[in-house]
Amino acid sequence: MANQILVNPWPLMGVDFTERAELINGSIALAGAAVATGEPLNWSNLVTGVGYNDTNLCGYGNSQLAPGIVLNNATALVTAFSGSGTTVTATAANNFFVGQSISFLGNTSTLGLLLNGKSAVVATRSASQFTFASTATGTGTGEVGLVVGASAEPVNILAPNGPNLTAPVTAVSAASGIITVTAVNQFLPGASVQFINPTGALLIALAANGATYSVIQSTGTAFTIASALTGATGTASAIGANCPQPYQIDFWSANDSGYTYSYSPATGVLFVQQGGAAINAPSANLPAAAYPAGVLADTVRFSAAFRKG
């Protein structure tokens, strides 16, 4: 499970306005593995760029945004890592540059898991691999992780946040840097939340100094946030608001891959689907497993409309 929402860069004008709406056009870079609950899309985390596999966006071919202007893909799909104890080499088709800051998400190999959520600086690069300083070691074969270049420009949606929400927290648990909060809630990916009136060591630590956290994913009965804190469970109230959400959105395969993409506004997640097992059967969500090669090679385009603030 990993994704980055990418907004079409200039001169395609991925952001446009009408009298009543803000229109966003771009693509979704997918990596990692499908999960049964869907791929959470955080609309507060948009950057300019195109996906690692989108090489003919304007019809010029050869990764050109315009004649003579090469696309800044902003992302790369890693197929292998290898670590020497001081340097990690990532096998990935890319157009990063030496000195560029990058971050990692959705990596699944032993070495890749150590890099998730971390930032690094490109030390050397070629069209097929790049290196960066790191003491991480371990097996890095069979990787399907995503690298995002920090040179991509952030895009802020001008639509307002949602109304203030409160959710009663009945339990929390921590594992591998992820906190699972048990609470009937209406939070969506990207919601900003705080904890008040906490009991139990973990929630007291999470609430300290009015700290704010970004929701990774919510099922309606629980939600997750990123934190290295640990401790005993307890109770609290979670307060916060959802980031701007599209009131209309379409997803499609630009490569005629045979896969379809369906968005759930109730939970803010994207489902990757394929044809049903029988003729005329409805499409079925992909099971929890590594994304098929056809999905990773696909260009997933979207067009979304947000209410103007």
N, C-alpha and C positions, 0 to 999 in steps of 0.2 A: 504494500500500500504506500504509494507516494505519487505526488503530482505537483505541478506548478502551473498556475493559470498565467498565460502569456497574452499580452495585448499586442495586436499588430503594430509594428513600428512605423515611423514616417518612411516613405510618403504615403502609406496606405491609410493613414488616419484611422487608427483603431478606436478612437473615441470621437463621438459626434453628438450633437445636440439637436433636439427638436424643441418645439414650444413647451412640451410637457415632460420630455424624457431625455435621459442620458443613455446613449447607445454605445455598447462596448462590443468589439469584434476581435476575435483572436483564436487561440488554440489551447489545448490542454496537453501538457507533456506528462505521460504516464510512465511509471516504472514500478519495480517491486512485484507484489503479488496482489491478486484480487482477494477481497474479503467479503463474507456473506452480507455484511451490513452496508456495503457500498463504499465508494471512494469519496471521502469528505472534501468539499471544495470550500476554501476560505476566501471569500470575496474581499477581504481586507488585505490580502497578500497578492497583489497584481504587479507584474513587472512587464516592461516592453521586451519584445523578442519573438522568436518563432521556435518551434520544437526542434529537437535534435535531428528529426527525420524529415523536416520540411525544407526541401532543397529547391523547390520550383514555385514559390509562393506567388510571384508576379509573372510567371510564364517565360522568364528569361533563361531558366535552367542553370545548372552549375552554381547553386546557392547565391544567385545574384538578386539583390533587391531592386536594382536598376542597372542598366548597362555599365559595367565596370565597378559597381558597388556590391561588395560581398556581404551576404547576410551575417549579422551577429546573432547566432542561434541562441545564445544565452543559456542553453542547456546542453548536456551530453549524457548519453546512456553508457554506463560503464559495464563492460562484459567480463573484466578480470582486474584484480588488484594483486600486486606483489610487494612485499616489504623487506627491506634490508636491515632494519633497525634504526636507520637514520633517514631513509628516503622511501616513499611509496610511489610505485609506478602504476598508473591507471591506464588500462587499455580501453580507449573510447575514441570514436570519430568525433573530432572537435575542431573549433576554430578559436579557442582561447588564446591569450597572449601571455608571454612571460611577465610576471609581476601582477597578474590579475588575481583578485580575491575570489574564492569559490567556496561553496558549502555543499554538504552531502545530505541526502535523505533517501529513505527507502532501500538502503543496501541490505543484503540478506546473507552474504558470506561471513565467515568468522572474522576476517579482517574488516570487511565492510561495516559490520555492526559496530565496531569500535569507532568508526568515522561518522556515523549518523549524528546530525546536529552540530558537527564540528566545522570550523572554517580553516582554510589553508590558502597559501599563495602559490601560484604556478611557478615552478623553478625552471623547467624546460618543457618543450612541447614539440610534437610533430602532428601531422594530420590524423594519426591513428593512436596517439598516446600522449600523456603528459605526466610530469613528476612533481612532487611537493615534499617538503620536509615533514617527517612524522616518525615517531618511534613505534607506531603500531605494527604488529606482525601477526601472522596467522594465514590460514588458507583463504585465498581470494578468488578461486575459480568459480565459474558458473554464476557470476554476479549479474544482477539486473537492476542496479541502483542508479539514482539520478544525481547529477552534479549541476548546480545552478551557479552561473557567473554573477558576481556582485556588481559588475559593470552595467547590468541591466537597470534601466531607470524605473523606480516605483511609480505606480499609477494610483492616484487617490480618487475613489468614486465620490462625487459630490452629494449623492443622495444621503438623507439623514439616517442615523442609526434607528433601530427599533425602540419600542417603549421599554421602560424599566421593568425587569422581571425579578421574581424571587422564587427560589426553590429550596424546600426543606431537606437538608442533608442528613441522612440516617446512618451513613457509614462511608469510610474511605479506606483504600488500600494502595500500597506503593509497590511497583516492580519495574526494574530496569529503566528508571528515570521517568516513568509514566504513572500518574496518580489517577485512579479510577474513583469517581465520586458517585455514590449511590444517592440518587435524588430524582423524584418525578419533576421534570423540567421541560422548558420550551426553548432551551438554548440550541443554537446551530453552530456549525464550525466557524471559528473566527470571533465568536462572542467574547466580550471582555467581562470577566467575573471577579468578584472579591468574596471573602468569607467573613461573616460577622457572628458574634455570640458563639464562639467555638468552644467545644469541650474535646478532650483527648489531645495527646501530644502532637499528632500530625496536623490536625486542623488548627491548633493554636499556632504552630509554626507557619502554616500557610497564610494565616490571617495577619501575621506580624507586620507592623508598619503599613497596613493598608495595601499590601501587595496585590497587584492585578495580574490575572492569568488569561491566556487565550485558549478557548475551548478547541480541542482537536477534533473530537467527534462526539455525537450524542445519540443515544437510542431512545430518548424520551423517559427512560427510567434510570439512566446513568449517563455521565459524561466524563471525558478524559481531559487532562491537562498535563503539560510537561513540567516536571520538577524533580530534583535529586533528593528532596526531603523524604525522610522516613519517620515512622513512629506509630503509636497505637491509634486505633480507630476512635471515632467520636461522632458528635453531631454539631451542626451549625446551620446557618442560613447562607445560601449562595445568592448574591445579588449581582445584576449586570444587565447588559443589553446586547442584542444581536447587531452585527455589522450590517451595512446595507445589503439587501437581497433583491435579486431580479424579480420583477413581476411577470416577465415573459422571457423565455429562453429556448433556443433550439440548439441541438448538437447533431453533427453528422460526420460521417467518414468521408474525407476528401479523396481517399484512395480506392473507394469501392471495395473495401476489405471484406464485406459480408457480415461484419459486426455492426451492431447498433448501440447507441448510447442514450440512456434515459435518465433524466434528472428528477429527483424527488424533492420538491420544495418543502415538504414537511420535515425532512431531516437534513436537507442541504447536501445530499450525496449524489454521486454519479454512478449508475450501474452500467457495466459492460455486458451486453447481451448477444446471444447467438440464437439461431433458429431452433424451434422446438424439436423434440425427438421424433414426432410424427408429422405427417403432412397436415398442413393447416393448423398445427398446434401453435400457441403463442410463443414468442421469444422467451428464453430463459436466461436469468442472470448467471454469469460465470460462477462456478464454484470457487471456494477458497483454495487457490493454488497460484503458482507463478503465472503471470500474464503470458498467453500464447505469443509466439513470434509474430503472428498476424496482427495482434493488438499493438505490440511494441513498434512494429513497422508502419503502423497506421498514422495518419495525420487527423487528429480529432479537432474539428473546427467548431466554433460556437458563435452565436449572436445573441446578446442579452440586452434587455431594456430595463433601466432603473428609473424610479420616480425622481424627478428633479427636486432638490431641496428648496 
